[in-house]
Amino acid sequence: MCRVGEVEQNSELELFKTDKSRVGQDSKDLETTTFIRDRSLRKSQTKRRNTIHGSLEHDSNTDSSSAENKRSKQSYFLCFTKPRQTRRTDKTTKLIEALNNLKRSTFSENDFSVITADMSSHRSDLIENDELPVVEKQRREAIWELYKKECSFFSGCLLVLKHCFMEPLKRLQLEDHLQFVNPDEIFCHLDDLCDVSHEFCKELMTVLQNKIKSEDVWPTSSLIEVLNKFFKLSSDKNVYHTYCIHDFKRKANVKRLRENENFVEFEKWCSKDDRCNRLQLDDLLMAPMQHCTRLRLLLENIQKYTSLDSDKNRLASAIKSVHKSLLHLEKKIKCTEKTERVWELQQQIEWLTVTEVDPHTYIPECLRSNISSQVCSSLFARGHRCLLHDGLVLLIQNNSKPISVYLFLFDDMVLLTRPKGDKKKSTQPKYVVYRQPIELNFLRIHDVDTNDTSGCDIVYA
């Protein structure tokens, strides 16, 4: 018996020496060796139980052996997860290296020529003159504010979007990075916006410089000519409307792209540019829509300090055209958002066939091929259907418990569905049609009083 114990101790010492010699190897080999050693120790322990000395030591070493088994299982499991994590971060590390080596895009001379014009000296002579009346000084200050806001919008928003986000993205895609990003989905019509704003800034600067030495400084007639050119150029290219209409789809695309860690790293790198002035991508993408509404306020401020009635009427017509354009844009945006919502429902709502709704329904053999396919699956793609309201309602039926259904109210029909799965956990919830659509022409609505709800389960009557 003593001889058997010495042999087993020597075998354990040899295994320990072999493990000690492999300390310099990688972690994966070390974990596999640890598992082999523990397995051999368990075999030796089973042999030792056959002896009296081994059976006495078995009870005292039960806790330690169970702990070693747990550690061995954990180390054996980790050797499979480590290579998967390294493969997942390969693209991110390569992208970070490419971003560190990427040279930031700079403004070109043609883009930067407008905002480099030194107008500060003329401003002090023409606005901060004590001999001017207070109303005239305020009028010139309002015109100067219009020019300054347009230049800051051009240089601080549009050029930053172009040179700090769009151009680096295109250069990285040439190096086979971020191929899943479509620049047109984020920066749609950005180049056209830069062209229109650049022309408007140049025309304003020309008017301000040419009328400095004349007696009638910055006349309203010259300002109206510049505004008419700007309205014609923006309406011909349909720049602002087209950009703002796609705002709903742009937000959804950016939200989807942020689920990828590579795009998040790219956005962080772009936001570190000093020219962003701590503005994030969402702030810069919303700037054109905010600029459209700000133009009307700036023109109203100029009209407020204009003395001549003829000039006031000209400015009033310009303000009216801007207001009509904003109302037209608001209608387009609402219609586009509702249309996009309907197209999303096309993917979220499932239409069951007749046999799936009621398997016991009798269908003649000659009609099975026609009825097996659901013709209502493409119902939302027809016409200009608009979603008005949606939400959970309680459906009360005869001799049955109330059922919670999700109702969709369109401009021409009502659709009752049942939520599929957990709506809170899923990013895009699914719905199953509970009843066939009901046209609003055949729908009757009754106003039920609270006194009539006794004995039924009608709530909020």
C-alpha atoms as one frame of an Amber mdcrd trajectory, in Angstrom:
protein
   0.000   0.000   0.000   2.836   2.439   0.743   4.411   1.515  -2.535   1.237
   2.438  -4.417   1.072   5.819  -2.680   4.695   6.637  -3.594   4.101   5.771
  -7.262   1.027   7.992  -7.417   2.868  10.882  -5.743   5.700  10.557  -8.269
   3.180  10.642 -11.147   1.629  13.815  -9.707   5.094  15.398  -9.369   5.887
  14.579 -13.009   2.609  16.098 -14.160   3.317  19.201 -12.062   6.809  19.534
 -13.560   5.474  19.253 -17.088   2.870  21.921 -16.319   5.508  24.180 -14.782
   7.682  23.958 -17.877   4.832  25.174 -20.040   4.336  28.497 -18.207   5.806
  30.436 -21.127   3.222  29.173 -23.603   0.040  31.028 -24.585  -3.117  31.089
 -22.491  -5.016  28.610 -24.609  -2.381  25.864 -24.233  -2.127  26.565 -20.492
  -5.878  26.162 -20.041  -5.909  22.884 -22.003  -2.967  21.561 -19.952  -4.736
  22.505 -16.725  -7.773  20.552 -17.853  -5.618  17.461 -18.680  -3.875  17.642
 -15.308  -7.165  17.873 -13.425  -8.562  14.939 -15.376  -5.503  12.817 -14.539
  -5.787  13.782 -10.870  -9.401  12.656 -10.822  -8.349   9.282 -12.290  -5.654
   8.849  -9.641  -8.174   9.714  -6.920 -10.550   7.018  -8.115  -7.721   4.486
  -7.924  -6.779   5.670  -4.445 -10.317   5.078  -3.179  -9.744   1.328  -3.527
  -7.167   1.502  -0.708  -7.827   2.153   2.993  -5.528   5.186   3.015  -7.276
   6.640  -0.025 -10.780   6.130   1.390  -9.808   8.063   4.554  -8.478  11.009
   2.519 -11.466  11.069   0.170 -13.860  12.721   2.633 -11.409  15.476   3.591
 -10.531  16.357  -0.025 -14.102  16.407  -1.402 -14.514  20.185  -1.112 -11.133
  20.972  -2.642 -11.662  18.577  -5.551 -15.103  20.098  -6.327 -13.570  23.585
  -6.368 -10.823  22.379  -8.711 -13.439  20.837 -10.992 -15.297  24.152 -11.188
 -12.113  26.029 -12.030 -11.193  23.495 -14.660 -14.608  23.826 -16.293 -14.349
  27.611 -16.360 -10.881  27.581 -17.888 -11.987  24.982 -20.445 -14.986  27.210
 -21.410 -12.912  30.386 -21.741 -10.597  28.847 -24.308 -13.540  28.847 -26.776
 -14.736  32.435 -26.134 -11.390  34.270 -26.439 -10.788  33.720 -30.195 -14.381
  34.888 -30.901 -13.788  38.209 -29.096 -10.569  38.882 -30.993 -12.282  38.267
 -34.330 -15.068  40.686 -33.361 -12.674  43.581 -32.710 -10.432  43.096 -35.750
 -12.408  45.498 -37.969 -12.692  48.058 -35.187  -8.943  48.078 -34.514  -8.200
  48.436 -38.233 -10.690  51.296 -38.460  -9.101  53.065 -35.474  -5.673  52.755
 -37.110  -7.062  54.176 -40.355  -8.674  57.082 -38.463  -5.411  57.876 -36.682
  -3.584  57.994 -40.026  -6.353  59.925 -41.811  -5.669  63.590 -42.518  -8.612
  65.848 -41.778 -10.262  67.603 -44.700  -9.872  71.398 -44.894 -12.070  74.126
 -46.332 -11.226  75.085 -49.892 -10.418  78.674 -50.867 -13.676  79.072 -52.799
 -15.746  77.960 -49.805 -13.792  80.022 -47.320 -13.623  83.260 -49.358 -17.011
  84.485 -48.131 -16.361  84.259 -44.412 -12.788  85.609 -44.656 -14.032  88.984
 -45.866 -13.119  91.588 -43.272 -16.318  93.551 -42.610 -15.700  94.418 -38.970
 -14.132  97.813 -39.736 -17.071  98.818 -41.948 -19.496  97.664 -39.289 -18.007
 100.012 -36.695 -18.218 102.968 -39.114 -21.733 102.303 -40.361 -23.558 100.939
 -37.314 -21.774 102.315 -34.269 -21.994 105.899 -35.548 -23.373 108.310 -32.940
 -24.766 110.685 -35.581 -27.252 108.115 -36.895 -30.859 108.010 -35.658 -31.689
 105.169 -33.352 -34.151 103.544 -35.772 -31.666 103.611 -38.684 -28.937 102.187
 -36.468 -31.257  99.340 -35.464 -32.196  98.697 -39.119 -28.542  98.367 -40.130
 -27.900  96.156 -37.126 -30.752  93.851 -38.243 -29.352  93.640 -41.803 -25.901
  92.889 -40.396 -27.441  90.161 -38.226 -28.959  88.550 -41.342 -25.556  88.476
 -43.065 -23.778  87.161 -39.957 -26.319  84.377 -39.367 -26.117  83.219 -42.965
 -22.307  83.132 -42.897 -22.240  81.275 -39.588 -24.769  78.760 -40.943 -22.665
  78.242 -44.064 -19.283  77.939 -42.340 -20.288  76.545 -38.947 -22.833  73.941
 -40.069 -22.790  73.096 -43.769 -19.023  73.144 -44.276 -18.488  71.270 -41.013
 -20.895  68.546 -42.128 -19.181  68.334 -45.478 -15.507  68.396 -44.442 -15.668
  66.858 -40.949 -18.149  64.029 -41.599 -18.981  63.397 -45.261 -15.527  63.721
 -46.841 -13.747  61.520 -44.236 -16.463  58.885 -44.671 -15.944  58.753 -48.429
 -12.162  58.573 -48.035 -12.469  55.712 -45.542 -14.752  53.829 -47.903 -12.065
  54.028 -50.569  -9.837  52.136 -48.109 -12.524  49.431 -47.697 -13.892  50.694
 -44.346 -17.524  51.390 -43.372 -18.886  49.867 -46.562 -22.279  49.326 -44.907
 -22.877  53.113 -44.721 -24.596  54.882 -47.611 -23.527  58.572 -47.559 -26.594
  59.643 -49.557 -28.892  58.406 -46.792 -27.262  60.778 -44.272 -25.942  63.722
 -46.314 -28.651  63.928 -48.960 -28.422  67.185 -51.049 -25.694  68.608 -48.796
 -23.622  69.810 -51.758 -26.634  71.660 -53.201 -27.253  73.304 -49.827 -23.644
  74.498 -49.734 -23.939  75.980 -53.238 -27.169  77.865 -52.478 -25.940  79.226
 -49.150 -22.587  80.201 -50.676 -24.298  82.226 -53.413 -26.579  83.930 -50.899
 -23.612  84.946 -48.721 -21.736  86.325 -51.738 -24.726  88.387 -52.892 -25.257
  89.795 -49.402 -21.581  90.691 -49.075 -21.656  92.415 -52.471 -24.606  94.577
 -51.448 -23.012  95.490 -48.128 -19.689  96.453 -49.729 -21.060  98.389 -52.714
 -23.426 100.604 -50.717 -20.930 101.653 -48.054 -19.869 104.954 -49.649 -23.327
 105.961 -50.913 -25.743 108.113 -48.950 -28.405 105.400 -48.887 -26.516 102.682
 -47.011 -27.852  99.136 -47.450 -31.151 100.095 -49.126 -34.119  97.757 -48.830
 -34.488  97.516 -52.617 -31.041  95.896 -52.972 -31.826  93.520 -50.124 -35.089
  92.477 -51.802 -33.204  91.727 -55.054 -30.832  89.434 -53.195 -33.724  87.704
 -51.457 -35.552  87.140 -54.758 -32.418  85.549 -56.255 -32.097  83.324 -53.203
 -35.773  82.272 -53.362 -35.504  81.470 -57.063 -32.269  79.503 -56.679 -33.538
  77.479 -53.723 -36.927  76.801 -55.348 -35.407  75.814 -58.700 -33.122  73.283
 -57.068 -35.782  72.464 -54.449 -32.950  72.135 -51.962 -34.337  72.954 -48.531
 -37.629  71.129 -49.024 -35.952  67.978 -50.314 -33.439  67.974 -47.471 -36.013
  68.574 -44.740 -38.476  66.019 -46.117 -35.907  63.243 -45.712 -35.276  64.175
 -42.075 -37.498  61.355 -40.757 -35.686  58.710 -42.811 -32.303  60.261 -41.992
 -32.882  59.970 -38.244 -33.932  56.329 -38.602 -30.805  55.520 -40.650 -28.467
  57.194 -38.160 -30.143  55.378 -35.265 -29.708  52.072 -37.079 -26.063  52.780
 -37.919 -25.243  53.573 -34.286 -25.895  49.956 -33.422 -22.591  49.187 -35.163
 -19.502  49.914 -33.064 -17.452  50.892 -36.140 -19.806  53.740 -36.984 -19.770
  54.858 -33.343 -15.965  55.054 -33.438 -16.109  57.039 -36.676 -18.645  59.494
 -35.224 -16.512  59.992 -32.105 -13.448  60.735 -34.231 -15.371  63.287 -36.326
 -16.846  65.022 -33.270 -13.364  65.606 -31.831 -12.654  68.114 -34.611 -12.331
  71.644 -33.199 -14.443  73.038 -36.037 -17.493  71.154 -34.693 -17.569  73.461
 -31.630 -18.928  70.581 -29.502 -21.861  70.085 -31.872 -22.892  66.476 -32.452
 -23.984  64.915 -35.724 -27.691  65.223 -34.835 -27.308  68.950 -34.143 -25.610
  69.595 -37.469 -28.152  67.568 -39.434 -31.013  69.568 -37.891 -29.402  72.946
 -38.656 -30.909  73.447 -42.191 -34.459  72.969 -40.917 -33.860  75.406 -38.061
 -32.318  77.906 -40.488 -35.503  77.923 -42.610 -37.602  79.079 -39.666 -34.966
  81.578 -38.505 -34.969  83.439 -41.867 -38.532  84.623 -41.378 -37.710  86.035
 -37.916 -34.689  87.917 -39.271 -36.728  89.528 -42.058 -39.451  90.530 -39.602
 -36.800  92.186 -37.450 -35.603  94.230 -40.454 -39.188  95.228 -41.294 -39.732
  96.361 -37.708 -37.080  99.094 -37.998 -37.844 100.156 -41.612 -39.371 103.638
 -41.927 -40.703 103.870 -45.494 -44.064 102.208 -46.198 -42.976 101.059 -49.649
 -39.996  99.218 -48.178 -42.204  97.705 -45.507 -44.588  96.377 -48.190 -41.708
  94.795 -50.107 -40.428  93.112 -46.992 -43.962  91.989 -46.115 -44.304  90.234
 -49.483 -40.930  88.509 -48.959 -41.959  87.406 -45.455 -45.259  86.119 -46.824
 -43.495  83.996 -49.443 -41.218  82.534 -46.765 -44.248  81.769 -44.577 -46.046
  80.007 -47.457 -42.939  77.975 -48.160 -42.719  76.916 -44.505 -46.384  75.883
 -44.426 -45.948  73.887 -47.616 -42.827  72.268 -46.153 -44.655  71.362 -42.932
 -47.408  69.616 -44.897 -44.831  67.702 -46.921 -42.992  66.574 -43.801 -46.167
  65.367 -42.083 -47.295  63.519 -45.190 -43.865  61.926 -45.611 -43.712  60.810
 -41.976 -47.154  59.244 -42.194 -46.269  57.524 -45.464 -43.079  56.149 -43.922
 -45.083  54.939 -40.939 -47.498  53.098 -43.240 -44.604  51.443 -45.044 -43.204
  50.324 -41.691 -46.559  48.766 -40.813 -46.417  46.880 -44.097 -43.433  44.983
 -42.636 -44.808  44.689 -39.078 -48.354  43.406 -39.705 -48.883  39.730 -40.549
 -51.983  38.653 -42.439 -53.245  35.140 -41.735 -54.940  33.058 -44.392 -58.480
  31.723 -44.032 -57.277  28.259 -43.028 -54.928  29.720 -40.402 -57.701  31.801
 -38.838 -60.144  28.894 -38.674 -58.783  25.447 -39.603 -62.305  23.950 -39.582
 -63.527  26.224 -42.379 -64.760  24.257 -45.375 -63.120  25.325 -48.631 -63.964
  23.634 -51.924 -61.084  21.942 -53.646 -61.386  24.184 -56.700 -60.874  27.327
 -54.552 -58.051  26.173 -52.284 -55.266  27.477 -54.523 -56.867  30.938 -54.735
 -57.739  31.271 -51.049 -54.450  29.876 -49.742 -52.621  33.088 -50.664 -53.421
  36.240 -48.675 -54.248  39.094 -51.058 -54.393  41.707 -48.276 -50.666  41.461
 -47.471 -49.933  44.365 -49.839 -52.930  46.424 -48.759 -50.876  49.345 -47.385
 -48.914  49.760 -50.602 -52.014  50.811 -52.505 -52.991  54.445 -52.771 -52.097
  57.262 -50.410 -53.347  55.742 -47.166 -52.640  57.793 -44.032 -52.447  56.612
 -40.407 -54.411  58.842 -38.008 -54.258  57.067 -34.620 -53.154  53.744 -33.116
 -53.228  52.193 -29.648 -54.529  49.445 -27.368 -58.308  49.051 -26.980 -60.563
  46.522 -25.228 -62.760  44.393 -27.508 -65.969  43.061 -25.911 -67.702  40.085
 -27.522 -70.793  38.023 -26.687 -70.340  35.320 -24.032 -66.576  35.766 -23.853
 -64.024  37.699 -21.898 -62.827  41.103 -23.147 -59.809  40.876 -25.428 -57.023
  43.445 -25.606 -56.387  44.332 -29.257 -54.218  46.932 -30.980 -56.253  49.242
 -33.214 -54.995  51.134 -36.274 -57.247  53.963 -37.481 -56.537  54.993 -41.073
 -58.269  57.661 -43.107 -60.377  55.025 -44.867 -60.520  51.936 -42.617 -60.081
  50.447 -39.128 -57.824  47.445 -38.536 -57.862  45.259 -35.388 -54.677  43.312
 -34.599 -53.136  41.344 -31.752 -49.576  42.143 -30.578 -47.121  39.331 -31.289
 -44.392  38.803 -28.693 -43.156  41.395 -26.198 -43.559  44.886 -27.636 -41.275
  46.498 -25.041 -38.282  44.243 -25.712 -38.476  44.163 -29.523 -37.224  47.172
 -31.456 -39.760  46.566 -34.232 -42.983  45.059 -32.810 -45.062  42.608 -34.803
 -48.856  42.463 -35.095 -51.204  39.724 -36.327 -54.495  40.713 -37.953 -57.386
  39.717 -35.677 -60.292  40.754 -37.921 -60.621  41.799 -41.516 -60.421  45.592
 -42.121 -63.583  47.616 -41.603 -64.237  50.488 -43.990 -65.191  53.776 -42.344
 -68.219  54.078 -44.635 -69.756  50.980 -42.976 -68.712  51.851 -39.426 -71.264
  53.195 -36.964 -70.202  55.076 -33.829 -72.480  55.366 -30.788 -71.946  57.645
 -27.823 -72.538  55.458 -24.749 -73.440  57.210 -21.497 -72.060  56.109 -18.137
 -75.582  55.113 -17.012 -75.839  52.620 -19.880 -72.622  50.805 -18.963 -74.047
  49.043 -15.897 -73.813  45.266 -16.300 -71.140  45.403 -19.031 -67.423  45.870
 -19.071 -67.293  49.082 -21.094 -64.575  51.343 -19.691 -64.073  55.113 -20.215
 -67.639  55.626 -21.468
